Amino acid sequence: MLDNIRVVLVQTSHPGNIGAVARAMKNMGLWDLRLVSPRQYPSAEATARASGADDLLEHARVHRTLAEALQGCRLAVGASARTRAVAWPHLEPRPCAERLVAESATGPVALVFGRERTGLTNAELDRCQMLVGIPANPTYSSLNLAMSVQILAYEVYMAARTGTPSDQEAHREVAPAEALEGFHRHLAQTLGDLGFADPAESAKLLRRLRRLFDRARPDPVELNILRGVLSAAQGRKSMRSGPD
């Protein structure tokens, strides 16, 4: 199951942090490291900080976008301390780890970490079905990247070691990340075509709709049905607006 758990780092600024994350992952039996547009990689500093986890760095995959890094994932959890205007499922580390381990028995899952100073953007958080936050001293709650990965990786390791509660949801087929993104693009386009919403001015509406479908977690067949409905709606709109 641990082989199905990815750690995704988005636009890491300091190569030493990549090495420290690799070390933290190897300590806890995690192997799949994904890097999205790192500022500097490969790097001798990353190798030095890895302290024996060089094999993780050698096999780390570098992607241009977060969408590429999440391809094939049935669940993505973003690490974030920020609250959002549109409520998102927000877990603490232990239940988050239990959920990741349970879901990883069926397919790939991902833990997503943002930039050292600014974290994940709203658009990147939109690609995550859940968020995880690490409780800390409210007067000094700042954790560096490697610390955050270490805490969550430890919880994942313990969840895999001790077992997780049976979760029927974790074993049913769900549409992968890239299929969901295709659907959300199609939905935004259709709402614009129908005059229901202007995608350029309705970010909050589209985010609420994302939240709705993230709760539903449609399977591939259900997603195809929904896209068929959207295509039919677009077609009827074209017929009504065409010449008599």
CYANA upper distance limits for C-alpha pairs under 8 A (distance plus 0.5 A):
  1 MET  CA      5 ILE  CA      7.63
  1 MET  CA    101 VAL  CA      7.06
  1 MET  CA    104 SER  CA      5.96
  1 MET  CA    105 ALA  CA      5.86
  1 MET  CA    160 ALA  CA      8.04
  2 LEU  CA     29 GLY  CA      7.41
  2 LEU  CA     30 LEU  CA      6.42
  2 LEU  CA     31 TRP  CA      8.28
  2 LEU  CA    101 VAL  CA      7.78
  2 LEU  CA    104 SER  CA      7.84
  2 LEU  CA    157 TYR  CA      8.43
  2 LEU  CA    160 ALA  CA      7.96
  3 ASP  CA     30 LEU  CA      7.26
  3 ASP  CA     31 TRP  CA      7.03
  3 ASP  CA     32 ASP  CA      7.35
  4 ASN  CA     32 ASP  CA      8.25
  4 ASN  CA    104 SER  CA      5.95
  4 ASN  CA    105 ALA  CA      8.12
  4 ASN  CA    107 GLY  CA      6.91
  4 ASN  CA    108 PRO  CA      5.04
  4 ASN  CA    109 VAL  CA      6.75
  5 ILE  CA     30 LEU  CA      7.60
  5 ILE  CA     32 ASP  CA      7.20
  5 ILE  CA    100 LEU  CA      7.98
  5 ILE  CA    101 VAL  CA      8.25
  5 ILE  CA    104 SER  CA      6.93
  5 ILE  CA    108 PRO  CA      6.47
  5 ILE  CA    109 VAL  CA      5.64
  5 ILE  CA    110 ALA  CA      6.14
  5 ILE  CA    111 LEU  CA      8.03
  6 ARG  CA     30 LEU  CA      8.28
  6 ARG  CA     31 TRP  CA      8.09
  6 ARG  CA     32 ASP  CA      5.38
  6 ARG  CA     33 LEU  CA      6.44
  6 ARG  CA     34 ARG  CA      7.41
  6 ARG  CA    108 PRO  CA      7.84
  6 ARG  CA    109 VAL  CA      6.68
  6 ARG  CA    110 ALA  CA      5.04
  6 ARG  CA    111 LEU  CA      6.67
  7 VAL  CA     32 ASP  CA      6.80
  7 VAL  CA     33 LEU  CA      5.58
  7 VAL  CA     34 ARG  CA      6.57
  7 VAL  CA    110 ALA  CA      6.34
  7 VAL  CA    111 LEU  CA      5.49
  7 VAL  CA    112 VAL  CA      6.65
  7 VAL  CA    113 PHE  CA      8.25
  8 VAL  CA     33 LEU  CA      6.64
  8 VAL  CA     34 ARG  CA      5.15
  8 VAL  CA     35 LEU  CA      6.37
  8 VAL  CA     36 VAL  CA      7.77
  8 VAL  CA     69 ALA  CA      7.57
  8 VAL  CA    110 ALA  CA      7.27
  8 VAL  CA    111 LEU  CA      6.53
  8 VAL  CA    112 VAL  CA      5.20
  8 VAL  CA    113 PHE  CA      6.59
  9 LEU  CA     33 LEU  CA      8.41
  9 LEU  CA     34 ARG  CA      6.82
  9 LEU  CA     35 LEU  CA      5.54
  9 LEU  CA     36 VAL  CA      6.58
  9 LEU  CA    112 VAL  CA      6.66
  9 LEU  CA    113 PHE  CA      5.51
  9 LEU  CA    114 GLY  CA      6.57
  9 LEU  CA    115 ARG  CA      8.18
 10 VAL  CA     35 LEU  CA      6.71
 10 VAL  CA     36 VAL  CA      5.20
 10 VAL  CA     37 SER  CA      7.21
 10 VAL  CA     38 PRO  CA      7.43
 10 VAL  CA     66 LEU  CA      7.67
 10 VAL  CA    112 VAL  CA      7.98
 10 VAL  CA    113 PHE  CA      6.67
 10 VAL  CA    114 GLY  CA      5.40
 10 VAL  CA    115 ARG  CA      6.51
 10 VAL  CA    120 LEU  CA      8.14
 11 GLN  CA     35 LEU  CA      7.86
 11 GLN  CA     36 VAL  CA      6.06
 11 GLN  CA     37 SER  CA      5.51
 11 GLN  CA     38 PRO  CA      4.91
 11 GLN  CA     39 ARG  CA      6.72
 11 GLN  CA    114 GLY  CA      7.50
 11 GLN  CA    115 ARG  CA      6.27
 12 THR  CA     17 ASN  CA      8.05
 12 THR  CA     18 ILE  CA      7.84
 12 THR  CA     35 LEU  CA      8.36
 12 THR  CA     36 VAL  CA      8.37
 12 THR  CA     37 SER  CA      8.11
 12 THR  CA     38 PRO  CA      5.40
 12 THR  CA     39 ARG  CA      6.64
 12 THR  CA    114 GLY  CA      7.87
 12 THR  CA    115 ARG  CA      5.90
 12 THR  CA    116 GLU  CA      7.16
 13 SER  CA     38 PRO  CA      7.01
 13 SER  CA     39 ARG  CA      5.74
 13 SER  CA     40 GLN  CA      7.70
 13 SER  CA    115 ARG  CA      7.43
 13 SER  CA    116 GLU  CA      7.41
 14 HIS  CA     18 ILE  CA      7.76
 14 HIS  CA     39 ARG  CA      7.77
 14 HIS  CA     40 GLN  CA      7.71
 15 PRO  CA     19 GLY  CA      7.23
 15 PRO  CA     38 PRO  CA      8.44
 15 PRO  CA     39 ARG  CA      8.18
 15 PRO  CA     40 GLN  CA      6.43
 15 PRO  CA     41 TYR  CA      6.99
 15 PRO  CA     42 PRO  CA      8.32
 15 PRO  CA     43 SER  CA      6.81
 15 PRO  CA     45 GLU  CA      6.65
 15 PRO  CA     46 ALA  CA      5.47
 16 GLY  CA     20 ALA  CA      6.75
 16 GLY  CA     45 GLU  CA      5.73
 16 GLY  CA     46 ALA  CA      4.91
 16 GLY  CA     47 THR  CA      8.31
 16 GLY  CA     48 ALA  CA      8.21
 16 GLY  CA     49 ARG  CA      6.20
 17 ASN  CA     21 VAL  CA      6.54
 17 ASN  CA     46 ALA  CA      7.42
 17 ASN  CA     49 ARG  CA      8.11
 17 ASN  CA    145 LEU  CA      7.30
 17 ASN  CA    146 ALA  CA      6.74
 18 ILE  CA     22 ALA  CA      6.75
 18 ILE  CA     46 ALA  CA      6.25
 18 ILE  CA     50 ALA  CA      8.31
 18 ILE  CA    146 ALA  CA      8.43
 19 GLY  CA     23 ARG  CA      6.85
 19 GLY  CA     45 GLU  CA      7.92
 19 GLY  CA     46 ALA  CA      4.59
 19 GLY  CA     47 THR  CA      6.26
 19 GLY  CA     48 ALA  CA      7.55
 19 GLY  CA     49 ARG  CA      5.22
 19 GLY  CA     50 ALA  CA      4.57
 19 GLY  CA     51 SER  CA      8.30
 19 GLY  CA     53 ALA  CA      8.25
 19 GLY  CA     57 LEU  CA      7.85
 20 ALA  CA     24 ALA  CA      6.77
 20 ALA  CA     46 ALA  CA      7.85
 20 ALA  CA     49 ARG  CA      5.80
 20 ALA  CA     50 ALA  CA      5.78
 20 ALA  CA    146 ALA  CA      6.22
 21 VAL  CA     25 MET  CA      6.59
 21 VAL  CA     50 ALA  CA      8.01
 21 VAL  CA    145 LEU  CA      8.00
 21 VAL  CA    146 ALA  CA      5.41
 21 VAL  CA    149 VAL  CA      6.94
 21 VAL  CA    150 GLN  CA      7.88
 22 ALA  CA     26 LYS  CA      6.68
 22 ALA  CA     33 LEU  CA      7.94
 22 ALA  CA     50 ALA  CA      6.30
 22 ALA  CA     53 ALA  CA      6.46
 22 ALA  CA     54 ASP  CA      8.37
 22 ALA  CA     56 LEU  CA      6.58
 22 ALA  CA     57 LEU  CA      7.26
 23 ARG  CA     27 ASN  CA      6.72
 23 ARG  CA     49 ARG  CA      8.15
 23 ARG  CA     50 ALA  CA      5.43
 23 ARG  CA     51 SER  CA      7.05
 23 ARG  CA     52 GLY  CA      7.77
 23 ARG  CA     53 ALA  CA      5.77
 24 ALA  CA     28 MET  CA      7.19
 24 ALA  CA    146 ALA  CA      7.48
 24 ALA  CA    149 VAL  CA      7.34
 24 ALA  CA    150 GLN  CA      5.64
 24 ALA  CA    153 ALA  CA      7.82
 25 MET  CA     29 GLY  CA      6.76
 25 MET  CA     30 LEU  CA      5.38
 25 MET  CA     31 TRP  CA      7.14
 25 MET  CA    149 VAL  CA      7.98
 25 MET  CA    150 GLN  CA      7.45
 25 MET  CA    153 ALA  CA      6.82
 26 LYS  CA     30 LEU  CA      6.02
 26 LYS  CA     31 TRP  CA      6.97
 26 LYS  CA     53 ALA  CA      6.87
 26 LYS  CA     56 LEU  CA      8.08
 28 MET  CA    153 ALA  CA      6.48
 28 MET  CA    154 TYR  CA      6.39
 28 MET  CA    156 VAL  CA      8.42
 28 MET  CA    157 TYR  CA      6.09
 29 GLY  CA    157 TYR  CA      7.38
 30 LEU  CA    153 ALA  CA      7.96
 31 TRP  CA     56 LEU  CA      6.67
 32 ASP  CA     56 LEU  CA      7.96
 32 ASP  CA     59 HIS  CA      8.45
 32 ASP  CA     60 ALA  CA      7.30
 33 LEU  CA     56 LEU  CA      7.45
 33 LEU  CA     57 LEU  CA      8.22
 33 LEU  CA     59 HIS  CA      8.24
 33 LEU  CA     60 ALA  CA      5.46
 33 LEU  CA     61 ARG  CA      7.09
 34 ARG  CA     60 ALA  CA      6.18
 34 ARG  CA     61 ARG  CA      5.44
 34 ARG  CA     62 VAL  CA      6.47
 34 ARG  CA     63 HIS  CA      7.74
 34 ARG  CA     69 ALA  CA      6.82
 35 LEU  CA     60 ALA  CA      7.60
 35 LEU  CA     61 ARG  CA      6.63
 35 LEU  CA     62 VAL  CA      5.20
 35 LEU  CA     63 HIS  CA      6.55
 35 LEU  CA     69 ALA  CA      8.13
 36 VAL  CA     62 VAL  CA      6.36
 36 VAL  CA     63 HIS  CA      5.28
 36 VAL  CA     64 ARG  CA      6.15
 36 VAL  CA     65 THR  CA      6.24
 36 VAL  CA     66 LEU  CA      6.58
 36 VAL  CA     69 ALA  CA      7.51
 37 SER  CA     62 VAL  CA      7.41
 37 SER  CA     63 HIS  CA      6.71
 37 SER  CA     64 ARG  CA      5.85
 37 SER  CA     65 THR  CA      7.49
 38 PRO  CA     62 VAL  CA      8.42
 41 TYR  CA     46 ALA  CA      8.37
 42 PRO  CA     46 ALA  CA      7.76
 43 SER  CA     47 THR  CA      7.03
 44 ALA  CA     48 ALA  CA      6.67
 45 GLU  CA     49 ARG  CA      6.69
 46 ALA  CA     50 ALA  CA      6.64
 47 THR  CA     51 SER  CA      7.61
 47 THR  CA     53 ALA  CA      8.45
 47 THR  CA     54 ASP  CA      6.58
 47 THR  CA     57 LEU  CA      7.90
 50 ALA  CA     54 ASP  CA      6.59
 53 ALA  CA     57 LEU  CA      7.49
 54 ASP  CA     58 GLU  CA      6.70
 55 ASP  CA     59 HIS  CA      6.81
 56 LEU  CA     60 ALA  CA      6.38
 63 HIS  CA     68 GLU  CA      6.60
 63 HIS  CA     69 ALA  CA      6.48
 64 ARG  CA     68 GLU  CA      7.51
 65 THR  CA     69 ALA  CA      7.16
 66 LEU  CA     70 LEU  CA      6.71
 66 LEU  CA    124 GLU  CA      7.79
 67 ALA  CA     71 GLN  CA      6.71
 67 ALA  CA    127 ARG  CA      8.37
 67 ALA  CA    177 ALA  CA      8.27
 67 ALA  CA    178 GLU  CA      7.45
 70 LEU  CA     76 ALA  CA      7.96
 70 LEU  CA    110 ALA  CA      7.54
 70 LEU  CA    177 ALA  CA      6.89
 70 LEU  CA    178 GLU  CA      8.09
 71 GLN  CA    176 PRO  CA      7.65
 71 GLN  CA    177 ALA  CA      6.41
 71 GLN  CA    178 GLU  CA      6.18
 72 GLY  CA    108 PRO  CA      7.12
 72 GLY  CA    176 PRO  CA      5.65
 72 GLY  CA    177 ALA  CA      6.59
 72 GLY  CA    178 GLU  CA      7.39
 73 CYS  CA    107 GLY  CA      7.35
 73 CYS  CA    108 PRO  CA      5.23
 73 CYS  CA    109 VAL  CA      5.51
 73 CYS  CA    110 ALA  CA      7.31
 73 CYS  CA    176 PRO  CA      5.85
 73 CYS  CA    177 ALA  CA      6.05
 74 ARG  CA    103 GLU  CA      8.27
 74 ARG  CA    107 GLY  CA      6.81
 74 ARG  CA    108 PRO  CA      6.58
 74 ARG  CA    109 VAL  CA      6.29
 74 ARG  CA    174 VAL  CA      6.76
 74 ARG  CA    175 ALA  CA      7.11
 74 ARG  CA    176 PRO  CA      5.37
 74 ARG  CA    177 ALA  CA      6.75
 75 LEU  CA    100 LEU  CA      8.29
 75 LEU  CA    103 GLU  CA      7.98
 75 LEU  CA    108 PRO  CA      7.90
 75 LEU  CA    109 VAL  CA      5.39
 75 LEU  CA    110 ALA  CA      6.94
 75 LEU  CA    128 CYS  CA      7.85
 75 LEU  CA    129 GLN  CA      6.99
 75 LEU  CA    176 PRO  CA      8.34
 75 LEU  CA    177 ALA  CA      7.98
 76 ALA  CA    109 VAL  CA      6.27
 76 ALA  CA    110 ALA  CA      5.19
 76 ALA  CA    111 LEU  CA      6.55
 76 ALA  CA    112 VAL  CA      7.51
 76 ALA  CA    127 ARG  CA      7.78
 76 ALA  CA    128 CYS  CA      5.25
 76 ALA  CA    129 GLN  CA      6.29
 76 ALA  CA    130 MET  CA      7.29
 77 VAL  CA    110 ALA  CA      6.71
 77 VAL  CA    111 LEU  CA      5.56
 77 VAL  CA    112 VAL  CA      6.55
 77 VAL  CA    128 CYS  CA      5.73
 77 VAL  CA    129 GLN  CA      6.65
 77 VAL  CA    130 MET  CA      5.32
 77 VAL  CA    131 LEU  CA      5.71
 77 VAL  CA    132 VAL  CA      7.11
 78 GLY  CA    111 LEU  CA      6.50
 78 GLY  CA    112 VAL  CA      5.15
 78 GLY  CA    113 PHE  CA      6.78
 78 GLY  CA    120 LEU  CA      8.40
 78 GLY  CA    125 LEU  CA      6.76
 78 GLY  CA    128 CYS  CA      6.15
 78 GLY  CA    129 GLN  CA      8.48
 78 GLY  CA    130 MET  CA      6.93
 78 GLY  CA    131 LEU  CA      5.21
 78 GLY  CA    132 VAL  CA      6.62
 79 ALA  CA    111 LEU  CA      7.71
 79 ALA  CA    112 VAL  CA      6.52
 79 ALA  CA    113 PHE  CA      5.92
 79 ALA  CA    114 GLY  CA      7.93
 79 ALA  CA    131 LEU  CA      6.26
 79 ALA  CA    132 VAL  CA      5.40
 79 ALA  CA    133 GLY  CA      6.47
 80 SER  CA    113 PHE  CA      8.41
 80 SER  CA    119 GLY  CA      7.55
 80 SER  CA    120 LEU  CA      7.78
 80 SER  CA    131 LEU  CA      6.77
 80 SER  CA    132 VAL  CA      6.56
 80 SER  CA    133 GLY  CA      6.06
 81 ALA  CA    132 VAL  CA      8.22
 81 ALA  CA    133 GLY  CA      5.82
 81 ALA  CA    134 ILE  CA      7.97
 83 THR  CA     87 ALA  CA      8.44
 84 ARG  CA     88 TRP  CA      7.69
 86 VAL  CA    204 LYS  CA      7.99
 86 VAL  CA    207 ARG  CA      7.67
 86 VAL  CA    208 ARG  CA      6.99
 88 TRP  CA    129 GLN  CA      8.26
 88 TRP  CA    130 MET  CA      6.88
 88 TRP  CA    131 LEU  CA      7.50
 88 TRP  CA    211 ARG  CA      7.47
 89 PRO  CA    129 GLN  CA      8.09
 89 PRO  CA    130 MET  CA      5.58
 89 PRO  CA    131 LEU  CA      6.65
 90 HIS  CA    130 MET  CA      6.58
 90 HIS  CA    131 LEU  CA      5.22
 90 HIS  CA    132 VAL  CA      5.98
 90 HIS  CA    133 GLY  CA      7.59
 91 LEU  CA     95 PRO  CA      6.92
 91 LEU  CA     96 CYS  CA      6.09
 91 LEU  CA    130 MET  CA      7.97
 91 LEU  CA    131 LEU  CA      6.68
 91 LEU  CA    132 VAL  CA      5.24
 91 LEU  CA    133 GLY  CA      6.96
 92 GLU  CA     96 CYS  CA      6.53
 92 GLU  CA    132 VAL  CA      6.14
 92 GLU  CA    133 GLY  CA      6.07
 92 GLU  CA    134 ILE  CA      6.63
 92 GLU  CA    135 PRO  CA      7.85
 93 PRO  CA     97 ALA  CA      6.51
 93 PRO  CA    132 VAL  CA      6.95
 93 PRO  CA    133 GLY  CA      7.33
 93 PRO  CA    134 ILE  CA      6.74
 93 PRO  CA    151 ILE  CA      8.22
 93 PRO  CA    152 LEU  CA      6.41
 93 PRO  CA    155 GLU  CA      7.08
 94 ARG  CA     98 GLU  CA      6.81
 94 ARG  CA    152 LEU  CA      8.44
 94 ARG  CA    155 GLU  CA      6.22
 94 ARG  CA    156 VAL  CA      8.25
 94 ARG  CA    159 ALA  CA      8.32
 95 PRO  CA     99 ARG  CA      6.64
 96 CYS  CA    100 LEU  CA      6.72
 96 CYS  CA    132 VAL  CA      7.18
 97 ALA  CA    101 VAL  CA      6.60
 97 ALA  CA    152 LEU  CA      7.51
 97 ALA  CA    155 GLU  CA      6.14
 97 ALA  CA    156 VAL  CA      5.09
 97 ALA  CA    159 ALA  CA      6.77
 98 GLU  CA    102 ALA  CA      6.60
 98 GLU  CA    156 VAL  CA      7.35
 98 GLU  CA    159 ALA  CA      5.94
 98 GLU  CA    160 ALA  CA      8.27
 98 GLU  CA    164 THR  CA      6.18
 98 GLU  CA    165 PRO  CA      8.34
 99 ARG  CA    103 GLU  CA      6.58
 99 ARG  CA    164 THR  CA      8.43
 99 ARG  CA    170 ALA  CA      8.21
100 LEU  CA    104 SER  CA      6.43
100 LEU  CA    109 VAL  CA      7.05
100 LEU  CA    110 ALA  CA      8.37
100 LEU  CA    156 VAL  CA      7.97
101 VAL  CA    105 ALA  CA      7.25
101 VAL  CA    156 VAL  CA      7.20
101 VAL  CA    159 ALA  CA      7.21
101 VAL  CA    160 ALA  CA      6.64
101 VAL  CA    164 THR  CA      7.85
102 ALA  CA    106 THR  CA      8.36
102 ALA  CA    164 THR  CA      6.90
102 ALA  CA    165 PRO  CA      8.44
102 ALA  CA    166 SER  CA      8.23
102 ALA  CA    167 ASP  CA      7.57
102 ALA  CA    170 ALA  CA      6.35
102 ALA  CA    171 HIS  CA      8.38
103 GLU  CA    107 GLY  CA      7.16
103 GLU  CA    108 PRO  CA      8.31
103 GLU  CA    109 VAL  CA      7.51
103 GLU  CA    170 ALA  CA      5.07
103 GLU  CA    171 HIS  CA      7.19
104 SER  CA    108 PRO  CA      6.02
104 SER  CA    109 VAL  CA      6.32
105 ALA  CA    170 ALA  CA      8.43
105 ALA  CA    171 HIS  CA      7.95
106 THR  CA    170 ALA  CA      7.61
106 THR  CA    171 HIS  CA      6.24
106 THR  CA    172 ARG  CA      8.27
106 THR  CA    173 GLU  CA      8.30
113 PHE  CA    119 GLY  CA      7.50
113 PHE  CA    120 LEU  CA      7.49
113 PHE  CA    145 LEU  CA      8.23
114 GLY  CA    118 THR  CA      7.70
114 GLY  CA    119 GLY  CA      4.51
114 GLY  CA    120 LEU  CA      4.90
114 GLY  CA    121 THR  CA      8.43
115 ARG  CA    119 GLY  CA      4.93
115 ARG  CA    120 LEU  CA      6.98
116 GLU  CA    144 ASN  CA      7.50
116 GLU  CA    145 LEU  CA      6.74
120 LEU  CA    124 GLU  CA      6.32
120 LEU  CA    125 LEU  CA      6.73
121 THR  CA    125 LEU  CA      6.69
122 ASN  CA    126 ASP  CA      6.61
123 ALA  CA    127 ARG  CA      7.49
124 GLU  CA    128 CYS  CA      7.79
125 LEU  CA    131 LEU  CA      8.48
126 ASP  CA    207 ARG  CA      7.77
126 ASP  CA    210 ARG  CA      8.07
127 ARG  CA    177 ALA  CA      8.22
127 ARG  CA    181 GLU  CA      8.37
129 GLN  CA    211 ARG  CA      8.27
129 GLN  CA    214 ASP  CA      6.25
134 ILE  CA    148 SER  CA      8.11
135 PRO  CA    141 SER  CA      8.26
136 ALA  CA    140 TYR  CA      7.90
136 ALA  CA    141 SER  CA      5.50
137 ASN  CA    141 SER  CA      5.60
143 LEU  CA    147 MET  CA      6.57
143 LEU  CA    148 SER  CA      6.69
144 ASN  CA    148 SER  CA      6.84
145 LEU  CA    149 VAL  CA      6.83
146 ALA  CA    150 GLN  CA      6.51
147 MET  CA    151 ILE  CA      6.75
148 SER  CA    152 LEU  CA      6.88
149 VAL  CA    153 ALA  CA      6.28
150 GLN  CA    154 TYR  CA      6.51
151 ILE  CA    155 GLU  CA      6.98
152 LEU  CA    156 VAL  CA      6.71
153 ALA  CA    157 TYR  CA      6.62
154 TYR  CA    158 MET  CA      6.69
155 GLU  CA    159 ALA  CA      6.55
156 VAL  CA    160 ALA  CA      6.67
157 TYR  CA    161 ARG  CA      6.56
158 MET  CA    162 THR  CA      6.48
159 ALA  CA    163 GLY  CA      6.04
159 ALA  CA    164 THR  CA      6.59
160 ALA  CA    164 THR  CA      7.66
167 ASP  CA    171 HIS  CA      7.59
168 GLN  CA    172 ARG  CA      7.29
173 GLU  CA    219 ASP  CA      6.24
173 GLU  CA    220 PRO  CA      8.34
174 VAL  CA    217 ARG  CA      6.60
174 VAL  CA    218 PRO  CA      6.21
174 VAL  CA    219 ASP  CA      4.48
174 VAL  CA    220 PRO  CA      6.86
175 ALA  CA    179 ALA  CA      6.62
175 ALA  CA    180 LEU  CA      6.97
175 ALA  CA    217 ARG  CA      7.74
175 ALA  CA    218 PRO  CA      6.62
175 ALA  CA    219 ASP  CA      5.17
175 ALA  CA    220 PRO  CA      5.22
175 ALA  CA    223 LEU  CA      7.72
176 PRO  CA    180 LEU  CA      6.94
176 PRO  CA    220 PRO  CA      8.45
177 ALA  CA    181 GLU  CA      6.76
178 GLU  CA    182 GLY  CA      6.76
179 ALA  CA    183 PHE  CA      6.80
179 ALA  CA    220 PRO  CA      8.37
180 LEU  CA    184 HIS  CA      6.75
180 LEU  CA    223 LEU  CA      8.28
181 GLU  CA    185 ARG  CA      6.73
182 GLY  CA    186 HIS  CA      6.69
183 PHE  CA    187 LEU  CA      6.53
183 PHE  CA    223 LEU  CA      7.84
183 PHE  CA    227 ARG  CA      7.06
184 HIS  CA    188 ALA  CA      6.65
184 HIS  CA    210 ARG  CA      7.79
185 ARG  CA    189 GLN  CA      6.70
186 HIS  CA    190 THR  CA      6.59
186 HIS  CA    227 ARG  CA      7.84
186 HIS  CA    230 LEU  CA      7.89
187 LEU  CA    191 LEU  CA      6.66
187 LEU  CA    227 ARG  CA      8.45
187 LEU  CA    230 LEU  CA      7.34
188 ALA  CA    192 GLY  CA      6.81
188 ALA  CA    199 PRO  CA      6.39
188 ALA  CA    206 LEU  CA      7.58
189 GLN  CA    193 ASP  CA      6.66
189 GLN  CA    199 PRO  CA      7.81
190 THR  CA    194 LEU  CA      6.58
190 THR  CA    230 LEU  CA      6.86
190 THR  CA    231 SER  CA      8.33
190 THR  CA    233 ALA  CA      8.01
190 THR  CA    234 GLN  CA      6.66
191 LEU  CA    195 GLY  CA      6.71
191 LEU  CA    196 PHE  CA      5.63
191 LEU  CA    197 ALA  CA      5.84
191 LEU  CA    198 ASP  CA      7.76
191 LEU  CA    199 PRO  CA      8.10
192 GLY  CA    196 PHE  CA      6.58
192 GLY  CA    197 ALA  CA      5.66
192 GLY  CA    198 ASP  CA      5.61
192 GLY  CA    199 PRO  CA      6.71
193 ASP  CA    234 GLN  CA      7.28
193 ASP  CA    237 LYS  CA      7.99
194 LEU  CA    233 ALA  CA      8.41
194 LEU  CA    234 GLN  CA      7.69
194 LEU  CA    237 LYS  CA      7.10
197 ALA  CA    201 GLU  CA      8.25
197 ALA  CA    202 SER  CA      7.00
198 ASP  CA    202 SER  CA      6.47
199 PRO  CA    203 ALA  CA      7.20
199 PRO  CA    206 LEU  CA      8.13
202 SER  CA    206 LEU  CA      6.83
203 ALA  CA    207 ARG  CA      6.55
204 LYS  CA    208 ARG  CA      6.69
205 LEU  CA    209 LEU  CA      6.84
206 LEU  CA    210 ARG  CA      6.68
207 ARG  CA    211 ARG  CA      6.75
208 ARG  CA    212 LEU  CA      6.79
209 LEU  CA    213 PHE  CA      6.87
210 ARG  CA    214 ASP  CA      6.47
211 ARG  CA    215 ARG  CA      6.77
212 LEU  CA    216 ALA  CA      6.97
213 PHE  CA    217 ARG  CA      6.34
213 PHE  CA    218 PRO  CA      7.63
218 PRO  CA    222 GLU  CA      6.09
218 PRO  CA    223 LEU  CA      6.41
219 ASP  CA    223 LEU  CA      6.67
220 PRO  CA    224 ASN  CA      6.71
221 VAL  CA    225 ILE  CA      6.84
222 GLU  CA    226 LEU  CA      6.80
223 LEU  CA    227 ARG  CA      6.70
224 ASN  CA    228 GLY  CA      6.59
225 ILE  CA    229 VAL  CA      6.84
226 LEU  CA    230 LEU  CA      6.88
227 ARG  CA    231 SER  CA      6.62
228 GLY  CA    232 ALA  CA      6.61
229 VAL  CA    233 ALA  CA      6.69
230 LEU  CA    234 GLN  CA      6.70
231 SER  CA    235 GLY  CA      6.59
232 ALA  CA    236 ARG  CA      6.70
233 ALA  CA    237 LYS  CA      6.73
234 GLN  CA    238 SER  CA      6.80
235 GLY  CA    239 MET  CA      6.77
236 ARG  CA    240 ARG  CA      6.69
237 LYS  CA    241 SER  CA      6.72
238 SER  CA    242 GLY  CA      6.47
